[in-house]
Amino acid sequence: MQAKDTVMRKTVISMLICCTVGSPAAWAAETMKPGLWEMSMKSDAFKNMPKMSAEQMAQMRKMGVNVPQMQDGAMVSRVCITKEMAEREQAPMGRHDRGCQARNFQRSGNAYSSDIVCDGPDMKGTGKVKGTFAGDTGFTSTYDFKGTAHGRPVDNHHESSGKWLAADCGAVKPVTPMQPAK
C-alpha cells in the first residue's frame, strides 16, 4: 500500500508542479505585476491523492521540497514573478525537465488560452488552459489535461486563481522559466 501511495504522490506532485508553475495561470507574463503572488488551485487530482501527515510534510520541507498549503480544498502556494518575467512578450513556463511545452498561446484583451503538450519521461499528454486577467493583480484560469503521469493514466480538471500580494518576494525565489515551443 505504501508503494502505491508513493507512486500516487509522485504522479499528483508532478502534475501539480507542471500545472501550477508551468501553467499560464503562473505565466500571465505580459500583464502580471512583478512581486509576490499567491496562487490557488483546486484539482480533480486532489480527490485521489493520499493525505500527507504533518510529519511527512515537515520531512519533505526538510529535504527542500516546497510543499504547498491546503486551504478549503485548494493547494495554495506563493510564487515570485520577477520584473523580467512580467515584461516578457511571451508566456514563460515552469521547469523544462518536466517535458511540457506551451503551444498556440493566444491572447485577446484580458483573456488568454494555450495548448500544453507534455512528452517527457514523467508526463505525456495534452492539455488546454483558458484564463482571464483581472488587471495586473489577479487572474482566474481552468486547465484540463489528459495523458499519463509516471505511467498512470490521468484525466484532470484544475481551477486556478492568483492574486498579487507585495512588490517584495521576501524569501520566495523566482521560478526558473522555460521558453514555449516555437
BASE-662913 format. One line per field, with one value per atom (N, C-alpha, C, O): residue number from 1; chain; residue in one letter; x, z, y. Coordinates in steps of 0.001 Angstrom, whole numbers. Layout:
REM BASE-662913
n	(NUM,...) $
chain	(A,...) $
res	(A,...) $
u	(X,...) $
w	(Z,...) $
v	(Y,...) $
END
This chain:
REM BASE-662913
n	(1,1,1,1,2,2,2,2,3,3,3,3,4,4,4,4,5,5,5,5,6,6,6,6,7,7,7,7,8,8,8,8,9,9,9,9,10,10,10,10,11,11,11,11,12,12,12,12,13,13,13,13,14,14,14,14,15,15,15,15,16,16,16,16,17,17,17,17,18,18,18,18,19,19,19,19,20,20,20,20,21,21,21,21,22,22,22,22,23,23,23,23,24,24,24,24,25,25,25,25,26,26,26,26,27,27,27,27,28,28,28,28,29,29,29,29,30,30,30,30,31,31,31,31,32,32,32,32,33,33,33,33,34,34,34,34,35,35,35,35,36,36,36,36,37,37,37,37,38,38,38,38,39,39,39,39,40,40,40,40,41,41,41,41,42,42,42,42,43,43,43,43,44,44,44,44,45,45,45,45,46,46,46,46,47,47,47,47,48,48,48,48,49,49,49,49,50,50,50,50,51,51,51,51,52,52,52,52,53,53,53,53,54,54,54,54,55,55,55,55,56,56,56,56,57,57,57,57,58,58,58,58,59,59,59,59,60,60,60,60,61,61,61,61,62,62,62,62,63,63,63,63,64,64,64,64,65,65,65,65,66,66,66,66,67,67,67,67,68,68,68,68,69,69,69,69,70,70,70,70,71,71,71,71,72,72,72,72,73,73,73,73,74,74,74,74,75,75,75,75,76,76,76,76,77,77,77,77,78,78,78,78,79,79,79,79,80,80,80,80,81,81,81,81,82,82,82,82,83,83,83,83,84,84,84,84,85,85,85,85,86,86,86,86,87,87,87,87,88,88,88,88,89,89,89,89,90,90,90,90,91,91,91,91,92,92,92,92,93,93,93,93,94,94,94,94,95,95,95,95,96,96,96,96,97,97,97,97,98,98,98,98,99,99,99,99,100,100,100,100,101,101,101,101,102,102,102,102,103,103,103,103,104,104,104,104,105,105,105,105,106,106,106,106,107,107,107,107,108,108,108,108,109,109,109,109,110,110,110,110,111,111,111,111,112,112,112,112,113,113,113,113,114,114,114,114,115,115,115,115,116,116,116,116,117,117,117,117,118,118,118,118,119,119,119,119,120,120,120,120,121,121,121,121,122,122,122,122,123,123,123,123,124,124,124,124,125,125,125,125,126,126,126,126,127,127,127,127,128,128,128,128,129,129,129,129,130,130,130,130,131,131,131,131,132,132,132,132,133,133,133,133,134,134,134,134,135,135,135,135,136,136,136,136,137,137,137,137,138,138,138,138,139,139,139,139,140,140,140,140,141,141,141,141,142,142,142,142,143,143,143,143,144,144,144,144,145,145,145,145,146,146,146,146,147,147,147,147,148,148,148,148,149,149,149,149,150,150,150,150,151,151,151,151,152,152,152,152,153,153,153,153,154,154,154,154,155,155,155,155,156,156,156,156,157,157,157,157,158,158,158,158,159,159,159,159,160,160,160,160,161,161,161,161,162,162,162,162,163,163,163,163,164,164,164,164,165,165,165,165,166,166,166,166,167,167,167,167,168,168,168,168,169,169,169,169,170,170,170,170,171,171,171,171,172,172,172,172,173,173,173,173,174,174,174,174,175,175,175,175,176,176,176,176,177,177,177,177,178,178,178,178,179,179,179,179,180,180,180,180,181,181,181,181,182,182,182,182) $
chain	(A,A,A,A,A,A,A,A,A,A,A,A,A,A,A,A,A,A,A,A,A,A,A,A,A,A,A,A,A,A,A,A,A,A,A,A,A,A,A,A,A,A,A,A,A,A,A,A,A,A,A,A,A,A,A,A,A,A,A,A,A,A,A,A,A,A,A,A,A,A,A,A,A,A,A,A,A,A,A,A,A,A,A,A,A,A,A,A,A,A,A,A,A,A,A,A,A,A,A,A,A,A,A,A,A,A,A,A,A,A,A,A,A,A,A,A,A,A,A,A,A,A,A,A,A,A,A,A,A,A,A,A,A,A,A,A,A,A,A,A,A,A,A,A,A,A,A,A,A,A,A,A,A,A,A,A,A,A,A,A,A,A,A,A,A,A,A,A,A,A,A,A,A,A,A,A,A,A,A,A,A,A,A,A,A,A,A,A,A,A,A,A,A,A,A,A,A,A,A,A,A,A,A,A,A,A,A,A,A,A,A,A,A,A,A,A,A,A,A,A,A,A,A,A,A,A,A,A,A,A,A,A,A,A,A,A,A,A,A,A,A,A,A,A,A,A,A,A,A,A,A,A,A,A,A,A,A,A,A,A,A,A,A,A,A,A,A,A,A,A,A,A,A,A,A,A,A,A,A,A,A,A,A,A,A,A,A,A,A,A,A,A,A,A,A,A,A,A,A,A,A,A,A,A,A,A,A,A,A,A,A,A,A,A,A,A,A,A,A,A,A,A,A,A,A,A,A,A,A,A,A,A,A,A,A,A,A,A,A,A,A,A,A,A,A,A,A,A,A,A,A,A,A,A,A,A,A,A,A,A,A,A,A,A,A,A,A,A,A,A,A,A,A,A,A,A,A,A,A,A,A,A,A,A,A,A,A,A,A,A,A,A,A,A,A,A,A,A,A,A,A,A,A,A,A,A,A,A,A,A,A,A,A,A,A,A,A,A,A,A,A,A,A,A,A,A,A,A,A,A,A,A,A,A,A,A,A,A,A,A,A,A,A,A,A,A,A,A,A,A,A,A,A,A,A,A,A,A,A,A,A,A,A,A,A,A,A,A,A,A,A,A,A,A,A,A,A,A,A,A,A,A,A,A,A,A,A,A,A,A,A,A,A,A,A,A,A,A,A,A,A,A,A,A,A,A,A,A,A,A,A,A,A,A,A,A,A,A,A,A,A,A,A,A,A,A,A,A,A,A,A,A,A,A,A,A,A,A,A,A,A,A,A,A,A,A,A,A,A,A,A,A,A,A,A,A,A,A,A,A,A,A,A,A,A,A,A,A,A,A,A,A,A,A,A,A,A,A,A,A,A,A,A,A,A,A,A,A,A,A,A,A,A,A,A,A,A,A,A,A,A,A,A,A,A,A,A,A,A,A,A,A,A,A,A,A,A,A,A,A,A,A,A,A,A,A,A,A,A,A,A,A,A,A,A,A,A,A,A,A,A,A,A,A,A,A,A,A,A,A,A,A,A,A,A,A,A,A,A,A,A,A,A,A,A,A,A,A,A,A,A,A,A,A,A,A,A,A,A,A,A,A,A,A,A,A,A,A,A,A,A,A,A,A,A,A,A,A,A,A,A,A,A,A,A,A,A,A,A,A,A,A,A,A,A,A,A,A,A,A,A,A,A,A,A,A,A,A) $
res	(M,M,M,M,Q,Q,Q,Q,A,A,A,A,K,K,K,K,D,D,D,D,T,T,T,T,V,V,V,V,M,M,M,M,R,R,R,R,K,K,K,K,T,T,T,T,V,V,V,V,I,I,I,I,S,S,S,S,M,M,M,M,L,L,L,L,I,I,I,I,C,C,C,C,C,C,C,C,T,T,T,T,V,V,V,V,G,G,G,G,S,S,S,S,P,P,P,P,A,A,A,A,A,A,A,A,W,W,W,W,A,A,A,A,A,A,A,A,E,E,E,E,T,T,T,T,M,M,M,M,K,K,K,K,P,P,P,P,G,G,G,G,L,L,L,L,W,W,W,W,E,E,E,E,M,M,M,M,S,S,S,S,M,M,M,M,K,K,K,K,S,S,S,S,D,D,D,D,A,A,A,A,F,F,F,F,K,K,K,K,N,N,N,N,M,M,M,M,P,P,P,P,K,K,K,K,M,M,M,M,S,S,S,S,A,A,A,A,E,E,E,E,Q,Q,Q,Q,M,M,M,M,A,A,A,A,Q,Q,Q,Q,M,M,M,M,R,R,R,R,K,K,K,K,M,M,M,M,G,G,G,G,V,V,V,V,N,N,N,N,V,V,V,V,P,P,P,P,Q,Q,Q,Q,M,M,M,M,Q,Q,Q,Q,D,D,D,D,G,G,G,G,A,A,A,A,M,M,M,M,V,V,V,V,S,S,S,S,R,R,R,R,V,V,V,V,C,C,C,C,I,I,I,I,T,T,T,T,K,K,K,K,E,E,E,E,M,M,M,M,A,A,A,A,E,E,E,E,R,R,R,R,E,E,E,E,Q,Q,Q,Q,A,A,A,A,P,P,P,P,M,M,M,M,G,G,G,G,R,R,R,R,H,H,H,H,D,D,D,D,R,R,R,R,G,G,G,G,C,C,C,C,Q,Q,Q,Q,A,A,A,A,R,R,R,R,N,N,N,N,F,F,F,F,Q,Q,Q,Q,R,R,R,R,S,S,S,S,G,G,G,G,N,N,N,N,A,A,A,A,Y,Y,Y,Y,S,S,S,S,S,S,S,S,D,D,D,D,I,I,I,I,V,V,V,V,C,C,C,C,D,D,D,D,G,G,G,G,P,P,P,P,D,D,D,D,M,M,M,M,K,K,K,K,G,G,G,G,T,T,T,T,G,G,G,G,K,K,K,K,V,V,V,V,K,K,K,K,G,G,G,G,T,T,T,T,F,F,F,F,A,A,A,A,G,G,G,G,D,D,D,D,T,T,T,T,G,G,G,G,F,F,F,F,T,T,T,T,S,S,S,S,T,T,T,T,Y,Y,Y,Y,D,D,D,D,F,F,F,F,K,K,K,K,G,G,G,G,T,T,T,T,A,A,A,A,H,H,H,H,G,G,G,G,R,R,R,R,P,P,P,P,V,V,V,V,D,D,D,D,N,N,N,N,H,H,H,H,H,H,H,H,E,E,E,E,S,S,S,S,S,S,S,S,G,G,G,G,K,K,K,K,W,W,W,W,L,L,L,L,A,A,A,A,A,A,A,A,D,D,D,D,C,C,C,C,G,G,G,G,A,A,A,A,V,V,V,V,K,K,K,K,P,P,P,P,V,V,V,V,T,T,T,T,P,P,P,P,M,M,M,M,Q,Q,Q,Q,P,P,P,P,A,A,A,A,K,K,K,K) $
u	(826,0,869,540,1989,2851,3465,3601,3840,4402,3364,3700,2105,1035,851,695,868,747,1896,1689,3121,4286,4152,4428,3730,3537,2449,2608,1338,243,720,402,1480,2003,2890,2754,3814,4704,3895,4192,2875,2035,1358,1417,717,-12,947,670,2064,3029,3591,3722,3931,4425,3399,3733,2156,1110,930,781,941,691,1840,1617,3063,4198,4071,4245,3770,3603,2447,2563,1349,149,216,-299,829,883,1996,1777,3193,4314,4351,4802,3888,4000,2779,2828,1713,514,462,1115,-311,-479,-1033,-938,-1603,-2017,-800,-870,297,1512,2312,3269,1951,2644,2216,2945,1012,393,1424,1321,2405,3645,3502,4076,2764,2840,1941,1995,1118,286,434,-139,1163,1297,2224,3264,1834,2660,3795,3541,5042,6145,5981,5425,6477,6452,5918,5924,5456,4972,3498,2669,3191,1832,1398,2211,122,-459,-1275,-2202,-921,-1601,-2419,-1931,-3648,-4547,-5061,-5437,-5082,-5557,-6391,-5972,-7574,-8412,-8296,-8268,-8229,-7996,-8712,-8867,-9151,-9680,-8634,-8979,-7361,-6274,-6235,-5771,-6714,-6670,-7568,-7311,-8622,-9546,-8850,-9188,-7882,-7191,-5873,-5250,-5452,-4151,-4240,-5089,-3360,-3342,-3007,-2198,-3630,-3378,-1984,-1566,-1278,48,-98,-826,602,589,1471,2290,1300,2127,3599,4469,3879,5257,5845,7000,5044,5518,5795,6792,4901,5118,6376,7152,6586,7777,9032,10036,8979,10126,10423,11587,9391,9599,10184,11084,9680,10219,11683,12492,12021,13396,14320,15499,13772,14539,14562,15115,13969,13995,12813,12798,11820,10632,9658,9291,9243,8286,6888,6288,6370,5059,4009,4006,3118,2089,1113,961,465,-556,-1863,-2095,-2715,-4058,-5032,-5017,-5884,-6892,-8201,-8253,-9256,-10588,-10571,-11221,-9837,-9781,-8889,-8859,-8164,-7279,-5832,-5549,-4918,-3494,-3114,-3380,-2499,-2136,-625,-29,-10,1435,1759,942,2949,3421,4489,5367,4397,5280,5848,5131,7140,7786,7858,8426,7280,7336,8304,8050,9417,10410,9941,9005,10601,10305,10522,9724,11609,11922,10826,10432,10342,9273,8006,7319,7697,6478,6543,5507,7754,7907,7975,7917,8096,8211,6990,5866,7238,6157,5624,4822,6062,5601,5363,5747,4746,4379,5481,5656,6229,7230,6550,5436,7219,6658,7582,8646,7140,7903,9104,9672,9489,10714,10668,9715,11731,11843,11947,11521,12502,12722,11425,11472,10295,9009,8564,7657,9203,8885,7607,7041,7137,5905,6224,7130,5465,5656,4319,3285,4367,3186,3156,4185,1977,1811,541,-419,558,-623,-1114,-2320,-188,-596,-1326,-809,-2528,-3322,-3834,-4114,-3946,-4435,-5351,-5035,-6484,-7427,-7974,-8739,-7572,-7994,-7452,-6244,-8344,-7889,-7993,-7775,-8323,-8445,-7233,-6652,-6856,-5752,-6068,-6903,-5382,-5515,-4227,-3459,-4009,-2833,-3056,-3773,-2428,-2372,-1092,-84,-1130,49,293,-619,1528,1900,3048,4095,2844,3868,4353,3554,5672,6255,7572,8583,7548,8743,8689,7716,9733,9769,8694,8239,8287,7304,5883,4926,5740,4404,4286,5161,3182,2866,1380,554,1052,-348,-538,424,-1799,-2118,-3108,-3879,-3057,-3970,-4330,-3735,-5296,-5755,-5942,-6547,-5417,-5549,-6330,-6086,-7269,-8010,-8072,-8298,-7870,-7889,-8278,-8401,-8471,-8849,-8063,-7955,-7510,-6807,-7782,-8743,-7532,-8260,-7243,-6716,-6974,-5924,-4575,-4381,-3624,-2287,-2083,-965,-3164,-3027,-3882,-4050,-4425,-5213,-5537,-5448,-5913,-6333,-7135,-7074,-7878,-8512,-8242,-8100,-8172,-7954,-8480,-8691,-8686,-9016,-7986,-7442,-7731,-6736,-7278,-7655,-7315,-7732,-6586,-6027,-6236,-5107,-5527,-6190,-5123,-5388,-4110,-3517,-3691,-2476,-2026,-2842,-703,-149,851,1513,946,1950,2565,1864,3873,4584,3942,3838,3508,2939,1490,923,885,-508,-1421,-1079,-2569,-3479,-4032,-4363,-4125,-4709,-5679,-5452,-6741,-7742,-8253,-9205,-7612,-7890,-8336,-8010,-9087,-9555,-9033,-9152,-8457,-7922,-8539,-8775,-8795,-9230,-8237,-7981,-7678,-6642,-7044,-7849,-6459,-6597,-5310,-4562,-5071,-3880,-4159,-4969,-3455,-3562,-2194,-1420,-1925,-674,-710,-1719,404,473,1378,1021,2566,3541,4601,4816,5255,6333,7574,8317,7806,8979,8624,7673,9385,9135,9659,9341,10448,10989,11853,12739,11612,12418,11975,12630,10883,10388,11228,11324,11832,12698,11867,10862,12278,11555,11640,12619,10604,10648,11600,11786,12205,13095,12252,11694,12146,11261,11867,13085,10988,11355,10588,9459,11165,10503,9501,9731,8396,7427,7980,8944,7359,7769,7525,6585,8377,8233,7456,7230) $
w	(0,0,0,-655,744,818,-546,-896,-1328,-2663,-3562,-4334,-3476,-4275,-3887,-4759,-2585,-2118,-2632,-3022,-2639,-3116,-4599,-5019,-5405,-6837,-7052,-7884,-6309,-6450,-6087,-6783,-5003,-4608,-5699,-6059,-6237,-7305,-8513,-9114,-8866,-10011,-9793,-10652,-8648,-8362,-8231,-8754,-7547,-7375,-8725,-8979,-9608,-10941,-11700,-12308,-11664,-12367,-11783,-12523,-10473,-9849,-10061,-10225,-10059,-10353,-11768,-12012,-12688,-14076,-14199,-14873,-13560,-13726,-12953,-13420,-11797,-11019,-11488,-11733,-11614,-12027,-13532,-14057,-14219,-15661,-16407,-17633,-15758,-16494,-16716,-16004,-17699,-17912,-16687,-16591,-15758,-14524,-13845,-13289,-13894,-13298,-14313,-13936,-15574,-16611,-16615,-16187,-17111,-17240,-17470,-16929,-18263,-18327,-18629,-17916,-19651,-20050,-19257,-19466,-18357,-17575,-16072,-15318,-15621,-14182,-13579,-14146,-12442,-11688,-11049,-10456,-11160,-10533,-9017,-8414,-8420,-6972,-6513,-7255,-5278,-4638,-4964,-4775,-5451,-5808,-4992,-4664,-4667,-4056,-5125,-5698,-5389,-6393,-5677,-4753,-6103,-5511,-6614,-7686,-6359,-7370,-6750,-5795,-7308,-6970,-8133,-9295,-7808,-8849,-8557,-7402,-9631,-9507,-8905,-8218,-9158,-8690,-7171,-6625,-6485,-5020,-4441,-3344,-5170,-4675,-4519,-3622,-5384,-5374,-4614,-4421,-4189,-3536,-2068,-1327,-1654,-241,618,232,1765,2676,3280,3685,3330,3947,5384,5680,6257,7658,7817,6949,8921,9213,9271,8863,9776,9867,8472,8219,7565,6198,5495,4785,5697,5083,5640,4889,6942,7562,7018,6768,6834,6297,4864,4506,4047,2669,2648,1858,3508,3573,3995,3506,4910,5380,4234,4221,3269,2105,1015,-61,1281,320,-630,-1558,-416,-1268,-742,433,-1623,-1235,-1284,-2355,-140,-60,140,1165,-840,-710,418,821,913,1939,1279,110,2023,1554,2353,3583,1638,2272,1519,310,2223,1619,357,-632,386,-755,-1888,-2945,-1688,-2733,-2260,-1079,-3205,-2923,-3099,-4141,-2082,-2109,-1974,-1051,-2905,-2835,-3184,-3753,-2834,-3156,-4232,-4183,-5203,-6366,-6556,-6433,-6859,-7125,-8634,-9359,-9103,-10506,-10599,-10033,-11316,-11437,-12447,-13212,-12436,-13392,-14816,-15710,-15020,-16343,-16816,-17981,-15921,-16279,-16640,-17598,-15888,-16117,-17420,-18022,-17863,-19076,-20354,-21443,-20261,-21453,-22336,-21864,-23619,-24607,-24912,-25830,-24151,-24370,-23020,-21983,-23040,-21802,-21364,-21985,-20320,-19827,-19139,-18630,-19127,-18432,-17308,-17096,-16598,-15477,-15937,-16993,-15162,-15395,-16688,-16964,-17476,-18767,-18595,-19477,-17480,-17313,-17118,-17059,-17017,-16940,-18326,-18451,-19368,-20717,-21275,-22217,-20728,-21202,-21925,-21534,-22984,-23766,-24009,-24143,-24063,-24430,-25943,-26578,-26507,-27950,-28195,-27427,-29275,-29696,-28627,-28430,-27939,-26941,-27660,-28619,-27191,-27786,-26687,-25566,-27051,-26101,-26815,-27903,-26197,-26732,-25553,-24742,-25467,-24326,-23038,-22898,-22091,-20811,-20762,-19707,-21887,-21930,-22633,-23529,-22221,-22856,-22904,-22148,-23811,-23897,-24476,-25138,-24217,-24740,-24688,-23828,-25626,-25574,-24832,-24948,-24077,-23392,-23924,-23956,-24340,-24831,-23965,-23875,-23329,-22471,-23116,-23453,-23286,-23852,-23145,-23786,-21827,-21039,-20415,-20597,-19679,-19068,-17994,-17775,-17326,-16253,-16701,-16158,-17689,-18128,-19643,-20371,-20099,-21528,-21666,-20932,-22620,-22853,-23328,-23617,-23404,-23872,-22932,-22228,-22949,-22115,-22761,-23763,-22191,-22673,-21458,-20462,-21554,-20491,-21039,-22159,-20249,-20591,-19338,-18241,-19503,-18328,-18629,-19783,-17549,-17622,-16582,-15431,-16994,-16079,-15443,-16078,-14201,-13509,-13278,-12176,-14320,-14230,-14130,-14657,-13449,-13306,-11939,-11595,-11152,-9801,-9544,-8392,-10594,-10370,-11661,-12743,-11556,-12700,-12208,-11034,-13114,-12903,-14157,-15247,-14008,-15176,-14930,-13790,-16027,-15963,-16804,-17767,-16430,-17104,-17150,-16121,-18329,-18486,-19131,-20136,-18549,-19029,-19114,-18221,-20212,-20382,-20891,-21867,-20228,-20627,-19537,-18908,-19312,-18244,-17436,-17960,-16162,-15267,-14502,-13804,-14636,-14041,-14463,-13665,-15731,-16266,-15892,-16319,-15113,-14695,-15505,-15736,-15936,-16710,-15856,-14685,-16461,-15779,-16725,-17933,-16156,-16865,-15822,-15097,-15755,-14659,-15114,-16206,-14240,-14413,-13224,-12077,-13504,-12458,-12610,-13726,-11501,-11494,-10654,-9502,-11228,-10551,-10436,-11211,-9448,-9323,-8708,-8067,-8909,-8347,-7973,-8591,-6930,-6541,-6111,-5464,-6491,-6153,-4677,-4181,-3964,-2534,-2200,-1383,-2837,-2473,-3558,-4347,-3587,-4551,-4192,-5082,-2907,-2429,-2239,-1528,-2870,-2757,-1452,-1125,-706,538,274,-579,994,873,-286,-564,-963,-2063,-3305,-3767,-3838,-5014,-6296,-6340,-7343,-8620,-9239,-9042,-9992,-10728,-11897,-12386,-12347,-13498,-14742,-14944,-15589,-16745,-17873,-17994,-18684,-19894,-21021,-20820,-22167,-23298,-23940,-23970,-24451,-25126,-26439,-26992,-26918,-28188,-29318,-29275,-30323,-31474,-32567,-33619) $
v	(-1194,0,1258,2246,1214,2389,2703,3876,1680,1911,2569,3467,2135,2735,4201,5055,4499,5885,6736,7885,6180,6921,7233,8357,6252,6481,7523,8416,7424,8385,9785,10749,9903,11219,11795,12964,10969,11437,11890,12923,11117,11456,12797,13676,12952,14192,15359,16439,15172,16263,16686,17884,15732,16093,16913,17930,16472,17211,18600,19572,18700,19987,20955,22154,20452,21330,21857,23051,20975,21411,22390,23414,22083,22904,24203,25219,24201,25425,26335,27521,25778,26601,26737,27755,25735,25744,26193,26289,26466,26855,28348,29112,28767,30198,30903,32127,30171,30824,31432,32528,30725,31263,32065,32740,32009,32752,34192,35088,34394,35706,36783,37884,36466,37225,38699,39522,39063,40454,41379,42591,40866,41771,41603,42389,40634,40434,41470,41805,41961,42890,42084,41035,42555,41823,41791,42709,40717,40604,39268,38285,39250,38031,37814,38704,36628,36251,35048,34184,34994,33801,33092,33666,31837,31031,29962,29311,29787,28800,27887,28361,26566,25640,24533,23878,24335,23181,22211,22617,20917,19925,18623,18226,17958,16605,15675,14713,15954,15087,14995,13994,16021,16003,14917,14422,14542,13521,12175,11402,11890,10601,10621,9577,11785,11895,11476,11970,10563,10185,11404,12248,11480,12601,12464,11379,13588,13596,14066,15013,13390,13807,15040,15343,15741,16912,16512,17281,15310,14826,14601,14945,14022,13795,15122,15260,16104,17420,18068,18657,17966,18544,17876,18544,16554,15824,16276,16455,16460,16912,18322,18608,19197,20563,20534,21322,19619,19475,19061,19413,18309,17862,18931,18704,20090,21187,21229,22037,20369,20360,21411,21397,22321,23351,22745,22652,22335,21704,22796,23478,22961,23992,23674,22521,24700,24531,24131,24441,23446,23129,23993,23983,24744,25589,25437,25662,25056,24917,24057,24396,22953,22049,22509,21879,23594,24121,24101,24299,23859,23957,25428,26027,25993,27410,27526,26971,28253,28455,29896,30620,30283,31628,31528,30667,32426,32412,33806,34799,33878,35162,35380,34563,36487,36885,38062,39125,37870,38939,39987,39753,41135,42206,41695,41976,40941,40399,39440,39471,38598,37670,38437,38085,39472,40250,41040,41323,41399,42209,41386,41957,40068,39230,39356,39520,39277,39332,37935,37760,36953,35586,34938,35478,33812,33133,32184,31136,32511,31572,30406,30535,29282,28130,27726,28309,26711,26195,25401,25681,24425,23689,22895,22166,23057,22386,20869,20123,20402,18971,18187,16959,18831,18136,17682,16859,18219,17800,18391,17837,19495,20126,21431,22168,21702,22922,23594,22940,24929,25711,25847,26080,25700,25880,26679,26609,27436,28193,29170,29317,29836,30829,31956,32530,32267,33337,34250,33825,35517,36493,37471,37953,37758,38730,39524,39003,40799,41610,41032,40843,40748,40202,38674,38078,38035,36573,35960,36574,34747,34040,32550,32052,31846,30396,29823,30522,28553,27873,26374,25863,25680,24226,23859,24555,22779,22267,20859,20032,20593,19272,18771,19413,17621,17020,15727,14853,15612,14407,14109,13821,14181,13920,12541,11809,12184,10860,10669,9547,11743,11635,11942,11390,12821,13231,13175,13644,12589,12548,12846,12304,13717,14012,15436,16148,15839,17182,17847,17194,19165,19931,21243,21640,21909,23214,24113,23715,25323,26314,27493,27941,27995,29211,30068,29559,31370,32223,33650,34061,34396,35802,36580,36159,37723,38616,39592,40027,39928,40993,42108,42262,42877,43891,43223,42128,43880,43293,42649,42267,42525,41980,40742,40343,40128,38924,38196,38777,36926,36125,34928,34564,34330,33030,32207,32762,30887,30040,28634,28219,27914,26492,25747,26288,24514,23685,22265,21705,21691,20303,19533,19971,18381,17583,16123,15596,15478,14056,13402,13861,12334,11642,10697,10023,10648,9820,10638,11534,10313,10892,9729,8996,9565,8428,7110,6178,7038,5813,5546,4540,6413,6217,7134,8294,6635,7483,8624,8438,9801,10959,11665,11743,12165,12959,13944,13657,15104,16024,17400,17866,18023,19396,20201,19772,21366,22240,23623,24085,24273,25668,26446,26096,27501,28281,29736,30250,30377,31827,32354,31615,33618,34234,35665,36356,36089,37495,37994,37289,39227,39883,40242,40743,39983,40268,41443,42292,41496,42528,42661,41741,43806,44035,43220,42806,42985,42254,40786,40461,39901,38463,37873,36730,38628,38100,36881,36928,35783,34566,33670,32666,34011,33184,33451,34588,32403,32524,32455,31745,33187,33127,31738,31019,31367,30108,30287,31401,29191,29241,29046,27968,30078,29950,29132,29000,28594,27883,28549,28998,28617,29265,28308,27099,28839,27982,27436,27965,26382,25782,26764,27558,26702,27601,26932,27530) $
END
